[in-house]
Amino acid sequence: MSAAEKSQILNLYNMIAYQEGAVVSRQITKAEAGNVTLFAFDTDQGLSEHTAPFDALVHILDGEAQVTISGTQFNLKTCDAIIMPANEPHALKAVQRFKMLLTMIRV
C-alpha cells in the first residue's frame, strides 16, 4: 500500500456502529510493532479480565467505560484515555455504551 493510500482522514466515530447486546471491533492497522483497533460496546457489555504482552492505550471516543487495571477501577468518559501496562491484568465494561480506540504497542 502506498503512502497516499495510507494517508487518509478517518472519522473514527463513524467507522464503527453500536450493536444491541454486543461488542463490535474493527481493526484499523496492524504491524509487528502493534495495532490500532476500534471497538463499540453496548451497555453492560465488556471484556473479561486478561493480560497482554504489550502496553495498550485506551481512548474513549464516546460514552462511559469502567476500566479495571490490576484490581483498581477507573471510570472513563468521552475524550478520556488511560494506559494499560503490559502484563498487568485488565478488564473493560460499558457503564453506558461506548466507543474506544485501542492502540497496542509491543514492548
C-alpha positions in Angstrom: 0.0 0.0 0.0 1.4 3.4 -1.0 1.8 6.3 1.4 -1.1 8.1 -0.5 -3.4 5.1 0.1 -2.5 5.0 3.8 -2.8 8.8 4.2 -6.5 9.5 4.6 -8.7 11.3 7.0 -10.5 8.8 9.2 -13.7 9.7 11.1 -13.2 7.2 13.9 -16.6 7.7 15.5 -18.4 6.9 12.2 -16.2 3.9 11.3 -17.9 1.6 13.8 -21.5 1.2 14.9 -23.1 0.0 18.1 -25.0 -3.3 18.0 -27.5 -4.3 20.6 -26.1 -6.7 23.2 -22.7 -6.9 21.5 -19.1 -5.8 21.4 -18.0 -4.8 17.8 -14.4 -4.4 16.7 -12.8 -3.1 13.6 -9.0 -3.2 13.0 -7.6 0.0 11.6 -4.0 -1.1 11.1 -1.8 -4.0 12.1 2.0 -4.3 12.2 4.7 -6.3 14.0 5.2 -3.3 16.4 1.5 -3.2 17.4 -2.0 -2.5 16.1 -4.9 0.0 16.3 -8.5 -1.2 16.7 -11.9 0.5 17.1 -14.4 -1.0 19.5 -18.1 -0.3 20.2 -19.6 -1.8 23.4 -23.3 -1.9 24.1 -24.4 -1.1 27.7 -23.2 -3.8 30.2 -21.0 -5.5 27.6 -17.3 -5.8 28.3 -14.1 -7.8 28.0 -13.3 -10.1 30.9 -10.0 -9.8 32.8 -7.0 -10.8 30.8 -3.3 -9.8 30.2 -1.4 -8.8 27.1 2.3 -8.8 26.4 2.2 -5.1 25.3 1.2 -1.7 26.5 -2.2 -0.5 25.4 -3.7 3.0 25.2 -7.5 3.1 25.5 -9.0 6.4 24.2 -12.8 6.8 24.8 -14.4 8.3 21.8 -18.0 8.3 23.1 -19.8 7.1 26.2 -18.6 5.8 29.5 -16.5 2.8 30.5 -15.2 1.2 33.6 -11.6 0.0 33.1 -10.0 -2.2 35.8 -6.2 -2.5 35.9 -4.6 -4.8 38.5 -7.7 -4.5 40.7 -8.0 -0.7 40.5 -11.2 0.7 38.8 -11.1 3.8 36.6 -14.2 5.5 35.2 -13.5 7.0 31.8 -15.8 9.2 29.8 -15.7 10.7 26.3 -12.2 12.1 25.4 -10.5 10.3 28.4 -7.6 8.0 27.9 -5.7 5.5 30.0 -2.6 3.3 29.5 -3.0 -0.4 30.4 0.6 -1.6 31.1 1.9 -4.8 29.6 1.4 -8.0 31.6 -1.0 -6.4 34.1 -4.5 -7.9 34.3 -7.2 -5.6 33.0 -10.9 -5.6 32.0 -13.4 -3.3 30.5 -17.1 -2.8 31.0 -19.6 -0.4 29.5 -21.2 1.7 32.2 -23.2 3.1 29.2 -22.5 2.2 25.6 -19.1 3.5 24.5 -16.7 3.6 21.6 -13.0 3.4 22.0 -9.8 3.4 20.1 -7.3 0.8 21.3 -3.6 1.3 20.4 -1.3 -1.6 21.3 2.4 -1.2 21.3 4.8 -4.1 21.7 7.4 -3.6 24.4 
